[in-house]
Amino acid sequence: MKAVTTSSPTDHSTDHGTDQEVDVVLPCLNEAEALPWVLERIPPGWRALVVDNGSTDGSADIARALGATVVREERRGFGAACHAGLTAATADIVCFCDCDASLDPGDLMPFVREVAGGAADLVLGRRRPQSRGAWPAHARAGNLALARMLRRRTGLRLHDLGPLRAARREPLLALGLSDRRSGYPLQMVVRAADAGWRIAEHDVPYFPRTGASKVTGTWRGTWQAVRDMSRVLTETAAEQGVRP
């Protein structure tokens, strides 16, 4: 039976990781400036999988030099990069995090504990902007519209469809995720809900990204993301024989 729980951030200032085997998928397109900040915040014992999606700024070399495992994905698209990381992962639990320094991968530690302890099947981060410029108004508006459409489609009362998330690898692969564009995160949630997963949502700090956004930094990018995700809602509704 699917469910959503929501809570505030968990203080992990004295938490030095978990004993769980974890891979963190980091889709990357020209994030050379942000990579050092992101990779130094990967919890001890976890593996960083930087999925290079055609970078031209040396991101892949920087990631290797900093100890990350680099996966190449020639097909452009956020979903293509995320799924390449998922298929390359070997850990029992897989996390996803943007590679632009807008989110701290250390905030995934309580997510992993929740999945490992059996309290939830999928844990999502609800972004809480830490400054005025962290989340542009048009991106927030697009996210709100999608959250409402998701609620109507699945009954889930989520507030965000952000990229910070954790789940077990094999069940994720079994969802048969097929979107390779901006609709990938939403397709994951919808198919998980349709499969009866227990879904939790927790507040996480959201910072201004480093560099230019490839998706929601412009009205055009936001519109494309909303269009991709609306298509996913229509397709998954057809799969279940329900109205989107």
ChimeraX commands (.cxc) that place a marker at each C-alpha (Angstrom):
marker #1 position 0.00,0.00,0.00 radius 0.5
marker #1 position 1.58,3.27,-1.05 radius 0.5
marker #1 position 2.03,6.09,1.40 radius 0.5
marker #1 position 3.81,9.41,1.72 radius 0.5
marker #1 position 5.41,10.76,4.85 radius 0.5
marker #1 position 6.90,14.23,5.13 radius 0.5
marker #1 position 9.36,15.60,7.67 radius 0.5
marker #1 position 11.95,18.28,8.24 radius 0.5
marker #1 position 15.68,17.77,7.62 radius 0.5
marker #1 position 17.51,15.32,9.84 radius 0.5
marker #1 position 20.60,16.68,11.59 radius 0.5
marker #1 position 23.53,14.49,10.56 radius 0.5
marker #1 position 26.32,16.80,11.70 radius 0.5
marker #1 position 27.80,13.99,13.81 radius 0.5
marker #1 position 26.84,11.15,11.46 radius 0.5
marker #1 position 29.81,9.78,9.55 radius 0.5
marker #1 position 27.99,7.56,7.10 radius 0.5
marker #1 position 26.30,4.20,7.28 radius 0.5
marker #1 position 27.41,0.59,7.08 radius 0.5
marker #1 position 25.18,0.12,4.03 radius 0.5
marker #1 position 26.69,-0.37,0.57 radius 0.5
marker #1 position 25.59,2.69,-1.43 radius 0.5
marker #1 position 26.19,4.05,-4.93 radius 0.5
marker #1 position 25.43,7.73,-5.63 radius 0.5
marker #1 position 24.53,8.51,-9.25 radius 0.5
marker #1 position 25.61,12.02,-10.29 radius 0.5
marker #1 position 24.47,12.97,-13.82 radius 0.5
marker #1 position 27.08,15.39,-15.16 radius 0.5
marker #1 position 27.24,17.79,-18.09 radius 0.5
marker #1 position 30.00,20.39,-17.80 radius 0.5
marker #1 position 30.15,20.58,-14.00 radius 0.5
marker #1 position 33.91,20.99,-13.60 radius 0.5
marker #1 position 33.50,23.89,-11.18 radius 0.5
marker #1 position 30.97,22.13,-8.93 radius 0.5
marker #1 position 32.48,18.63,-8.83 radius 0.5
marker #1 position 35.04,19.19,-6.03 radius 0.5
marker #1 position 32.36,20.56,-3.69 radius 0.5
marker #1 position 29.96,17.72,-4.49 radius 0.5
marker #1 position 32.44,14.85,-4.33 radius 0.5
marker #1 position 34.00,15.90,-1.04 radius 0.5
marker #1 position 30.53,15.61,0.51 radius 0.5
marker #1 position 29.92,12.01,-0.54 radius 0.5
marker #1 position 29.62,10.09,2.77 radius 0.5
marker #1 position 32.59,7.88,3.67 radius 0.5
marker #1 position 32.37,4.38,2.23 radius 0.5
marker #1 position 29.89,5.31,-0.48 radius 0.5
marker #1 position 30.79,5.22,-4.18 radius 0.5
marker #1 position 30.28,8.22,-6.44 radius 0.5
marker #1 position 29.19,7.34,-9.99 radius 0.5
marker #1 position 29.69,10.44,-12.13 radius 0.5
marker #1 position 27.83,9.91,-15.40 radius 0.5
marker #1 position 29.49,12.09,-18.02 radius 0.5
marker #1 position 26.81,13.08,-20.53 radius 0.5
marker #1 position 29.10,14.69,-23.11 radius 0.5
marker #1 position 31.04,17.24,-21.06 radius 0.5
marker #1 position 33.57,19.42,-22.84 radius 0.5
marker #1 position 35.10,21.10,-19.78 radius 0.5
marker #1 position 37.14,18.20,-18.43 radius 0.5
marker #1 position 34.52,17.11,-15.90 radius 0.5
marker #1 position 35.29,13.42,-16.39 radius 0.5
marker #1 position 39.02,13.88,-15.74 radius 0.5
marker #1 position 38.33,15.95,-12.63 radius 0.5
marker #1 position 35.91,13.33,-11.32 radius 0.5
marker #1 position 38.47,10.53,-11.81 radius 0.5
marker #1 position 41.19,12.58,-10.15 radius 0.5
marker #1 position 38.92,13.06,-7.14 radius 0.5
marker #1 position 38.30,9.33,-6.81 radius 0.5
marker #1 position 34.91,8.97,-8.49 radius 0.5
marker #1 position 33.94,6.20,-10.87 radius 0.5
marker #1 position 33.14,7.74,-14.26 radius 0.5
marker #1 position 30.42,6.29,-16.50 radius 0.5
marker #1 position 30.05,7.62,-20.05 radius 0.5
marker #1 position 26.61,8.09,-21.58 radius 0.5
marker #1 position 26.68,9.41,-25.13 radius 0.5
marker #1 position 22.93,9.82,-25.47 radius 0.5
marker #1 position 22.04,13.29,-24.23 radius 0.5
marker #1 position 19.31,13.68,-21.65 radius 0.5
marker #1 position 18.91,13.80,-17.88 radius 0.5
marker #1 position 17.09,10.48,-17.84 radius 0.5
marker #1 position 19.70,8.87,-20.07 radius 0.5
marker #1 position 22.45,9.89,-17.64 radius 0.5
marker #1 position 20.49,8.81,-14.56 radius 0.5
marker #1 position 19.62,5.43,-16.02 radius 0.5
marker #1 position 23.18,4.80,-17.18 radius 0.5
marker #1 position 24.26,5.35,-13.59 radius 0.5
marker #1 position 21.56,3.05,-12.27 radius 0.5
marker #1 position 22.54,0.23,-14.63 radius 0.5
marker #1 position 26.22,0.72,-13.76 radius 0.5
marker #1 position 25.52,0.62,-10.03 radius 0.5
marker #1 position 26.20,-2.55,-8.04 radius 0.5
marker #1 position 25.29,-1.47,-4.51 radius 0.5
marker #1 position 22.10,-2.61,-2.84 radius 0.5
marker #1 position 20.94,0.98,-2.38 radius 0.5
marker #1 position 21.26,3.63,-5.09 radius 0.5
marker #1 position 20.95,7.37,-4.56 radius 0.5
marker #1 position 20.59,10.18,-7.07 radius 0.5
marker #1 position 21.87,13.73,-6.67 radius 0.5
marker #1 position 22.45,16.64,-9.03 radius 0.5
marker #1 position 26.09,17.41,-9.73 radius 0.5
marker #1 position 25.79,21.22,-9.74 radius 0.5
marker #1 position 26.36,21.91,-6.00 radius 0.5
marker #1 position 22.72,22.84,-5.43 radius 0.5
marker #1 position 22.24,19.80,-3.18 radius 0.5
marker #1 position 24.51,18.24,-0.58 radius 0.5
marker #1 position 24.87,14.45,-1.08 radius 0.5
marker #1 position 25.51,14.20,2.67 radius 0.5
marker #1 position 21.80,14.87,3.14 radius 0.5
marker #1 position 21.17,11.41,1.68 radius 0.5
marker #1 position 22.38,9.64,4.82 radius 0.5
marker #1 position 19.00,9.64,6.63 radius 0.5
marker #1 position 17.36,8.64,3.33 radius 0.5
marker #1 position 19.55,5.55,3.14 radius 0.5
marker #1 position 18.91,4.63,6.77 radius 0.5
marker #1 position 15.18,4.82,6.11 radius 0.5
marker #1 position 15.39,2.56,3.06 radius 0.5
marker #1 position 17.83,0.15,4.70 radius 0.5
marker #1 position 15.65,-0.08,7.79 radius 0.5
marker #1 position 12.56,-0.92,5.77 radius 0.5
marker #1 position 10.62,2.22,6.72 radius 0.5
marker #1 position 10.28,3.36,3.08 radius 0.5
marker #1 position 10.90,2.05,-0.41 radius 0.5
marker #1 position 11.66,5.40,-2.04 radius 0.5
marker #1 position 12.79,8.55,-0.22 radius 0.5
marker #1 position 12.68,11.95,-1.93 radius 0.5
marker #1 position 14.10,15.33,-1.00 radius 0.5
marker #1 position 11.78,18.33,-0.82 radius 0.5
marker #1 position 13.97,21.29,-1.81 radius 0.5
marker #1 position 13.99,24.24,0.59 radius 0.5
marker #1 position 15.76,27.24,-1.01 radius 0.5
marker #1 position 18.47,28.77,1.16 radius 0.5
marker #1 position 18.58,32.06,-0.75 radius 0.5
marker #1 position 16.39,34.11,-3.06 radius 0.5
marker #1 position 18.14,33.01,-6.24 radius 0.5
marker #1 position 18.37,29.30,-5.47 radius 0.5
marker #1 position 15.10,28.33,-7.17 radius 0.5
marker #1 position 13.73,30.66,-9.90 radius 0.5
marker #1 position 10.01,31.47,-9.80 radius 0.5
marker #1 position 9.28,29.80,-13.13 radius 0.5
marker #1 position 10.95,26.57,-11.97 radius 0.5
marker #1 position 8.93,26.57,-8.75 radius 0.5
marker #1 position 5.72,27.17,-10.68 radius 0.5
marker #1 position 6.46,24.28,-13.01 radius 0.5
marker #1 position 7.24,21.99,-10.10 radius 0.5
marker #1 position 4.02,22.96,-8.30 radius 0.5
marker #1 position 1.94,22.25,-11.40 radius 0.5
marker #1 position 3.55,18.84,-11.78 radius 0.5
marker #1 position 3.05,17.99,-8.10 radius 0.5
marker #1 position -0.65,18.73,-8.50 radius 0.5
marker #1 position -0.88,16.59,-11.62 radius 0.5
marker #1 position 0.94,13.79,-9.81 radius 0.5
marker #1 position -1.49,14.01,-6.89 radius 0.5
marker #1 position -4.44,13.78,-9.25 radius 0.5
marker #1 position -2.89,10.82,-11.07 radius 0.5
marker #1 position -1.64,8.78,-8.08 radius 0.5
marker #1 position -3.05,10.31,-4.89 radius 0.5
marker #1 position 0.46,11.02,-3.60 radius 0.5
marker #1 position 0.69,14.28,-1.67 radius 0.5
marker #1 position 4.23,15.16,-2.64 radius 0.5
marker #1 position 5.45,18.74,-2.75 radius 0.5
marker #1 position 8.51,18.32,-4.96 radius 0.5
marker #1 position 9.88,16.14,-7.73 radius 0.5
marker #1 position 13.47,16.98,-6.98 radius 0.5
marker #1 position 16.52,14.89,-7.91 radius 0.5
marker #1 position 17.70,13.90,-4.40 radius 0.5
marker #1 position 16.40,10.39,-3.76 radius 0.5
marker #1 position 17.25,6.89,-2.53 radius 0.5
marker #1 position 15.88,3.39,-3.16 radius 0.5
marker #1 position 17.05,-0.20,-3.57 radius 0.5
marker #1 position 18.71,-0.94,-6.90 radius 0.5
marker #1 position 16.94,-4.13,-7.97 radius 0.5
marker #1 position 13.39,-2.84,-7.37 radius 0.5
marker #1 position 14.32,0.35,-9.25 radius 0.5
marker #1 position 15.50,-1.67,-12.23 radius 0.5
marker #1 position 12.32,-3.74,-12.06 radius 0.5
marker #1 position 10.23,-0.58,-12.60 radius 0.5
marker #1 position 11.33,-0.67,-16.25 radius 0.5
marker #1 position 12.01,3.06,-16.48 radius 0.5
marker #1 position 12.08,4.11,-20.13 radius 0.5
marker #1 position 12.11,7.91,-20.22 radius 0.5
marker #1 position 15.50,9.34,-21.12 radius 0.5
marker #1 position 14.70,13.04,-20.89 radius 0.5
marker #1 position 13.44,15.30,-18.10 radius 0.5
marker #1 position 10.53,12.98,-17.34 radius 0.5
marker #1 position 12.72,10.30,-15.74 radius 0.5
marker #1 position 12.34,11.46,-12.11 radius 0.5
marker #1 position 8.56,11.66,-12.43 radius 0.5
marker #1 position 8.29,8.30,-14.17 radius 0.5
marker #1 position 10.21,6.75,-11.28 radius 0.5
marker #1 position 7.74,8.15,-8.74 radius 0.5
marker #1 position 4.63,7.26,-10.73 radius 0.5
marker #1 position 5.68,3.69,-11.42 radius 0.5
marker #1 position 6.75,3.27,-7.81 radius 0.5
marker #1 position 3.34,4.53,-6.67 radius 0.5
marker #1 position 1.56,2.21,-9.10 radius 0.5
marker #1 position 3.61,-0.67,-7.69 radius 0.5
marker #1 position 2.49,0.17,-4.15 radius 0.5
marker #1 position 5.81,1.46,-2.86 radius 0.5
marker #1 position 5.97,3.35,0.42 radius 0.5
marker #1 position 7.23,6.82,-0.51 radius 0.5
marker #1 position 8.64,9.35,1.95 radius 0.5
marker #1 position 9.54,13.00,1.44 radius 0.5
marker #1 position 11.93,15.03,3.63 radius 0.5
marker #1 position 13.03,18.66,3.54 radius 0.5
marker #1 position 16.58,19.32,2.30 radius 0.5
marker #1 position 18.49,22.60,1.86 radius 0.5
marker #1 position 18.65,23.84,-1.73 radius 0.5
marker #1 position 21.46,26.17,-2.77 radius 0.5
marker #1 position 22.11,28.30,-5.87 radius 0.5
marker #1 position 23.62,26.00,-8.46 radius 0.5
marker #1 position 27.15,26.44,-9.78 radius 0.5
marker #1 position 27.18,27.33,-13.49 radius 0.5
marker #1 position 24.28,27.55,-15.93 radius 0.5
marker #1 position 21.24,25.28,-15.56 radius 0.5
marker #1 position 20.61,22.87,-18.42 radius 0.5
marker #1 position 16.93,22.40,-17.62 radius 0.5
marker #1 position 15.09,24.80,-15.33 radius 0.5
marker #1 position 17.35,27.84,-15.51 radius 0.5
marker #1 position 15.19,29.36,-18.26 radius 0.5
marker #1 position 11.51,29.51,-19.08 radius 0.5
marker #1 position 12.17,27.43,-22.18 radius 0.5
marker #1 position 13.99,24.75,-20.19 radius 0.5
marker #1 position 11.25,24.68,-17.58 radius 0.5
marker #1 position 8.56,24.39,-20.24 radius 0.5
marker #1 position 10.42,21.50,-21.87 radius 0.5
marker #1 position 10.71,19.71,-18.52 radius 0.5
marker #1 position 7.00,20.21,-17.78 radius 0.5
marker #1 position 6.12,18.95,-21.25 radius 0.5
marker #1 position 8.31,15.86,-20.81 radius 0.5
marker #1 position 6.76,15.10,-17.44 radius 0.5
marker #1 position 3.21,15.71,-18.64 radius 0.5
marker #1 position 3.87,13.18,-21.38 radius 0.5
marker #1 position 5.08,10.69,-18.76 radius 0.5
marker #1 position 1.86,11.14,-16.78 radius 0.5
marker #1 position -0.21,10.48,-19.89 radius 0.5
marker #1 position 1.82,7.40,-20.84 radius 0.5
marker #1 position 1.78,5.85,-17.37 radius 0.5
marker #1 position -1.95,6.50,-17.07 radius 0.5
marker #1 position -2.49,4.63,-20.33 radius 0.5
marker #1 position -0.42,1.75,-18.97 radius 0.5
marker #1 position -2.73,1.52,-15.96 radius 0.5
marker #1 position -5.93,2.24,-17.88 radius 0.5
marker #1 position -6.71,5.33,-15.82 radius 0.5
marker #1 position -7.16,9.02,-16.54 radius 0.5
marker #1 position -3.94,11.12,-16.35 radius 0.5
marker link #1:1,2 radius 0.2
marker link #1:2,3 radius 0.2
marker link #1:3,4 radius 0.2
marker link #1:4,5 radius 0.2
marker link #1:5,6 radius 0.2
marker link #1:6,7 radius 0.2
marker link #1:7,8 radius 0.2
marker link #1:8,9 radius 0.2
marker link #1:9,10 radius 0.2
marker link #1:10,11 radius 0.2
marker link #1:11,12 radius 0.2
marker link #1:12,13 radius 0.2
marker link #1:13,14 radius 0.2
marker link #1:14,15 radius 0.2
marker link #1:15,16 radius 0.2
marker link #1:16,17 radius 0.2
marker link #1:17,18 radius 0.2
marker link #1:18,19 radius 0.2
marker link #1:19,20 radius 0.2
marker link #1:20,21 radius 0.2
marker link #1:21,22 radius 0.2
marker link #1:22,23 radius 0.2
marker link #1:23,24 radius 0.2
marker link #1:24,25 radius 0.2
marker link #1:25,26 radius 0.2
marker link #1:26,27 radius 0.2
marker link #1:27,28 radius 0.2
marker link #1:28,29 radius 0.2
marker link #1:29,30 radius 0.2
marker link #1:30,31 radius 0.2
marker link #1:31,32 radius 0.2
marker link #1:32,33 radius 0.2
marker link #1:33,34 radius 0.2
marker link #1:34,35 radius 0.2
marker link #1:35,36 radius 0.2
marker link #1:36,37 radius 0.2
marker link #1:37,38 radius 0.2
marker link #1:38,39 radius 0.2
marker link #1:39,40 radius 0.2
marker link #1:40,41 radius 0.2
marker link #1:41,42 radius 0.2
marker link #1:42,43 radius 0.2
marker link #1:43,44 radius 0.2
marker link #1:44,45 radius 0.2
marker link #1:45,46 radius 0.2
marker link #1:46,47 radius 0.2
marker link #1:47,48 radius 0.2
marker link #1:48,49 radius 0.2
marker link #1:49,50 radius 0.2
marker link #1:50,51 radius 0.2
marker link #1:51,52 radius 0.2
marker link #1:52,53 radius 0.2
marker link #1:53,54 radius 0.2
marker link #1:54,55 radius 0.2
marker link #1:55,56 radius 0.2
marker link #1:56,57 radius 0.2
marker link #1:57,58 radius 0.2
marker link #1:58,59 radius 0.2
marker link #1:59,60 radius 0.2
marker link #1:60,61 radius 0.2
marker link #1:61,62 radius 0.2
marker link #1:62,63 radius 0.2
marker link #1:63,64 radius 0.2
marker link #1:64,65 radius 0.2
marker link #1:65,66 radius 0.2
marker link #1:66,67 radius 0.2
marker link #1:67,68 radius 0.2
marker link #1:68,69 radius 0.2
marker link #1:69,70 radius 0.2
marker link #1:70,71 radius 0.2
marker link #1:71,72 radius 0.2
marker link #1:72,73 radius 0.2
marker link #1:73,74 radius 0.2
marker link #1:74,75 radius 0.2
marker link #1:75,76 radius 0.2
marker link #1:76,77 radius 0.2
marker link #1:77,78 radius 0.2
marker link #1:78,79 radius 0.2
marker link #1:79,80 radius 0.2
marker link #1:80,81 radius 0.2
marker link #1:81,82 radius 0.2
marker link #1:82,83 radius 0.2
marker link #1:83,84 radius 0.2
marker link #1:84,85 radius 0.2
marker link #1:85,86 radius 0.2
marker link #1:86,87 radius 0.2
marker link #1:87,88 radius 0.2
marker link #1:88,89 radius 0.2
marker link #1:89,90 radius 0.2
marker link #1:90,91 radius 0.2
marker link #1:91,92 radius 0.2
marker link #1:92,93 radius 0.2
marker link #1:93,94 radius 0.2
marker link #1:94,95 radius 0.2
marker link #1:95,96 radius 0.2
marker link #1:96,97 radius 0.2
marker link #1:97,98 radius 0.2
marker link #1:98,99 radius 0.2
marker link #1:99,100 radius 0.2
marker link #1:100,101 radius 0.2
marker link #1:101,102 radius 0.2
marker link #1:102,103 radius 0.2
marker link #1:103,104 radius 0.2
marker link #1:104,105 radius 0.2
marker link #1:105,106 radius 0.2
marker link #1:106,107 radius 0.2
marker link #1:107,108 radius 0.2
marker link #1:108,109 radius 0.2
marker link #1:109,110 radius 0.2
marker link #1:110,111 radius 0.2
marker link #1:111,112 radius 0.2
marker link #1:112,113 radius 0.2
marker link #1:113,114 radius 0.2
marker link #1:114,115 radius 0.2
marker link #1:115,116 radius 0.2
marker link #1:116,117 radius 0.2
marker link #1:117,118 radius 0.2
marker link #1:118,119 radius 0.2
marker link #1:119,120 radius 0.2
marker link #1:120,121 radius 0.2
marker link #1:121,122 radius 0.2
marker link #1:122,123 radius 0.2
marker link #1:123,124 radius 0.2
marker link #1:124,125 radius 0.2
marker link #1:125,126 radius 0.2
marker link #1:126,127 radius 0.2
marker link #1:127,128 radius 0.2
marker link #1:128,129 radius 0.2
marker link #1:129,130 radius 0.2
marker link #1:130,131 radius 0.2
marker link #1:131,132 radius 0.2
marker link #1:132,133 radius 0.2
marker link #1:133,134 radius 0.2
marker link #1:134,135 radius 0.2
marker link #1:135,136 radius 0.2
marker link #1:136,137 radius 0.2
marker link #1:137,138 radius 0.2
marker link #1:138,139 radius 0.2
marker link #1:139,140 radius 0.2
marker link #1:140,141 radius 0.2
marker link #1:141,142 radius 0.2
marker link #1:142,143 radius 0.2
marker link #1:143,144 radius 0.2
marker link #1:144,145 radius 0.2
marker link #1:145,146 radius 0.2
marker link #1:146,147 radius 0.2
marker link #1:147,148 radius 0.2
marker link #1:148,149 radius 0.2
marker link #1:149,150 radius 0.2
marker link #1:150,151 radius 0.2
marker link #1:151,152 radius 0.2
marker link #1:152,153 radius 0.2
marker link #1:153,154 radius 0.2
marker link #1:154,155 radius 0.2
marker link #1:155,156 radius 0.2
marker link #1:156,157 radius 0.2
marker link #1:157,158 radius 0.2
marker link #1:158,159 radius 0.2
marker link #1:159,160 radius 0.2
marker link #1:160,161 radius 0.2
marker link #1:161,162 radius 0.2
marker link #1:162,163 radius 0.2
marker link #1:163,164 radius 0.2
marker link #1:164,165 radius 0.2
marker link #1:165,166 radius 0.2
marker link #1:166,167 radius 0.2
marker link #1:167,168 radius 0.2
marker link #1:168,169 radius 0.2
marker link #1:169,170 radius 0.2
marker link #1:170,171 radius 0.2
marker link #1:171,172 radius 0.2
marker link #1:172,173 radius 0.2
marker link #1:173,174 radius 0.2
marker link #1:174,175 radius 0.2
marker link #1:175,176 radius 0.2
marker link #1:176,177 radius 0.2
marker link #1:177,178 radius 0.2
marker link #1:178,179 radius 0.2
marker link #1:179,180 radius 0.2
marker link #1:180,181 radius 0.2
marker link #1:181,182 radius 0.2
marker link #1:182,183 radius 0.2
marker link #1:183,184 radius 0.2
marker link #1:184,185 radius 0.2
marker link #1:185,186 radius 0.2
marker link #1:186,187 radius 0.2
marker link #1:187,188 radius 0.2
marker link #1:188,189 radius 0.2
marker link #1:189,190 radius 0.2
marker link #1:190,191 radius 0.2
marker link #1:191,192 radius 0.2
marker link #1:192,193 radius 0.2
marker link #1:193,194 radius 0.2
marker link #1:194,195 radius 0.2
marker link #1:195,196 radius 0.2
marker link #1:196,197 radius 0.2
marker link #1:197,198 radius 0.2
marker link #1:198,199 radius 0.2
marker link #1:199,200 radius 0.2
marker link #1:200,201 radius 0.2
marker link #1:201,202 radius 0.2
marker link #1:202,203 radius 0.2
marker link #1:203,204 radius 0.2
marker link #1:204,205 radius 0.2
marker link #1:205,206 radius 0.2
marker link #1:206,207 radius 0.2
marker link #1:207,208 radius 0.2
marker link #1:208,209 radius 0.2
marker link #1:209,210 radius 0.2
marker link #1:210,211 radius 0.2
marker link #1:211,212 radius 0.2
marker link #1:212,213 radius 0.2
marker link #1:213,214 radius 0.2
marker link #1:214,215 radius 0.2
marker link #1:215,216 radius 0.2
marker link #1:216,217 radius 0.2
marker link #1:217,218 radius 0.2
marker link #1:218,219 radius 0.2
marker link #1:219,220 radius 0.2
marker link #1:220,221 radius 0.2
marker link #1:221,222 radius 0.2
marker link #1:222,223 radius 0.2
marker link #1:223,224 radius 0.2
marker link #1:224,225 radius 0.2
marker link #1:225,226 radius 0.2
marker link #1:226,227 radius 0.2
marker link #1:227,228 radius 0.2
marker link #1:228,229 radius 0.2
marker link #1:229,230 radius 0.2
marker link #1:230,231 radius 0.2
marker link #1:231,232 radius 0.2
marker link #1:232,233 radius 0.2
marker link #1:233,234 radius 0.2
marker link #1:234,235 radius 0.2
marker link #1:235,236 radius 0.2
marker link #1:236,237 radius 0.2
marker link #1:237,238 radius 0.2
marker link #1:238,239 radius 0.2
marker link #1:239,240 radius 0.2
marker link #1:240,241 radius 0.2
marker link #1:241,242 radius 0.2
marker link #1:242,243 radius 0.2
marker link #1:243,244 radius 0.2
view
